[in-house]
Amino acid sequence: MAKVPRDKSTRQEADIPALIAKLADKNGAARRRARERLVALGGPAVGFLIELLGHRKAHLRWEAAKALGSIGDPRTAADLVLALEEDEDGDVRWLAAEGLIALGWDGLRPLLEALANRPGSVTLRDGAHHVCHSLGRRKAFKAVRPVLAALNEPDPELAVPSVARVALDDLVLVLGLVRRSGVGLGG
């Protein structure tokens, strides 16, 4: 039976498990190269990296969060919010926030939903503050400014849920209008 030649992308995708394993290498340069190759592969690596976000070793979760933020795939948003809220390592949480910032509108919906539903989480609120502060500087993201103000209140766990729900409703409305019009939002 003749071998069917595989194209380059199929061969690269087959390399993903080896690249994921290389993220545990003791050599920092080797880890960086593996992460960069995973980022270059993009979408096909996302599932592997999301799984790695749950690893017991913080440095592997860090590598996963860093790569996912660089890939910028909207499918990662909910997992980045979860890492932002639950990861015990502050550096991983920071990278999760950076990944949500990179996702822009796609990262806001799950973040606002989490704030509306779990306002008692200090780590979620802290990470959301970073995201809203960064995005709120941009004109296109002015809808998050009231959320940022609520996060700065003396009792944010009381102020945030209703403001996050309003911002979420506004976001859904704006995105629906934009999608129907075919006009981009910019950032």
N, C-alpha and C positions, 0 to 999 in steps of 0.2 A: 504494500500500500504506500502510495506517495505521500510525503509530508506536505501539508498545506503550509505555505509560507505565511508567517505572521507579520503584520505590519508593525512599524516602529512603536505606535501608541499601545498596541496590545502587549508588546514586549516590555515597555516601560511600566504598564499597569501591573504586569506580573512581578515587577521589581518592588512593588509597594511593601509587602511584608518584610523584605530584607532592609528596606530603607527605614521602616518603623523600628526594626530591631537595632539599627545603627544609631537611633536616637538615644540609646542607652550606653553608647560607647563612652569610655573614659576620656577620650580625646575630644576636646571642645570643637576643634576645626572639623573633625569627622561628623560630629553631631550637626554642626551648622550646614555642612555640605548636604547631608541627608535631608535636613529640614528644607533647604532651598530646592532640592530636587522634588520633594513632596509638594511644595508650593507650586512649582512649575507644572506638575501633573494636574494640580487643581482638583476638580470634582471627583475623579476616581479615588483620590486619597482621603476625601472627607470622612467617609464612614469609619475608616481605620483610625483617623485622628480623633474623631468623636469618642470612639471606644477608649482611646488612650487617655482622654480627659478623666476617666474614672480610675486610672491606675493608682496603686497605693504609693508609688514613689513620686514625690513632688516634682523632681526635675523632668520626669517624663510628661507629667501634666503640663508643666511649663512649656516644654517643646511643642506639645499638641496645641496649646492655646496660642502660642506664637505663630505656628503654621496656619492654624485656622483663621486667625485674624488677618494674615497676609493673603490667604486664598480669597476671602471675602464672599463666600458662598452663603446666600440667604438661608439655606437649610441648616446652618450652624447656629442660628440666632437663639433658639430655645436652649440649646446645650451651653452656649456661652452665658446666658442668663443664669442657668443652674450653677455653673462654675463660679460666676460672680457672687452668687448667694451662698453657696455651700462649701467651696474649697477652703481648706484650713490654711493654705499658703497665700499670703498677701500678694506675692509676685504673680501667682497664677490668676488671682482675682483681678489684678491690675491689667494683665494681658487680655483677660476676658472682656473687661470694660473697653480696652483699646479695640478689640475685635468688633464689639457692638458699635463703637464710634465709626469704624471703617465701613460697617454695613449701612449706616445712616438710617433711612426710613425702615429698611427691612429689620434692623435691630431694635427699633423703638417699640413695635407692637408687642412682642413678648416681654420686653422690659416693663412697659406700662401695665400690661396684664398682671405681671408679678407684683408690681408695686400696689396695684389695686387690691390684690388678693392676699398679699403677705406683707403688709406694711410694718409689722413688728420685727422683721429681720434687719438688724443693724448693718450686716455686711451687704445686704441687697441695697439698702438705702445709701450706704457709703459709695458703693459702686455706681449706683444710678446717679448720684450727685456728680460724679466724675463724667459720666456719659452726657448727662443733661447740660452740664457746664460747658463741655466741649462743643456739643452740637448747638446749644442755644446761642452761641456767638454768631452763628450763621443765620442770615435772614430767612432762609427757607425753613429753618427749624425753630422759628419763634414760638411755636405751639408748646415747646417744652419749657419755656421760661417760667410759667406758673408752677410747673412741677418742681423746678429748681427752687423757687421761692418756698413752696410747701416743705421741701426737704430741709430748708434752713429754719423752719419754725421751731419754737421750743419743744413742741410735742409733735414731731413729724409723723409718728405712727397714727395720729388722729387726723392730721391735715392732709396727708398724702393720698389716701384711697379715693376720695371724691374728686380731687384735682386730677389724679391719674386717669380716672374713668372719663372725665370730660376731655382730657387730652387724647385719650384713646378714641373716643367718639369722633373728635375733630380729625384725627389722623385717618380713621376709616373713611370719613366723608371726603376729605381732601384727596386721598389716594384713589377712591372710587371715581371722583370727578376727573382727576388727572388721567387715569387709565382710559376712561371713556373718551376724553378729548384727544388723547394721543400726544399731549404736550408733556415734555419732561419737567421734573421738579428742580433739577439743579441742586446745588448744595453750597 
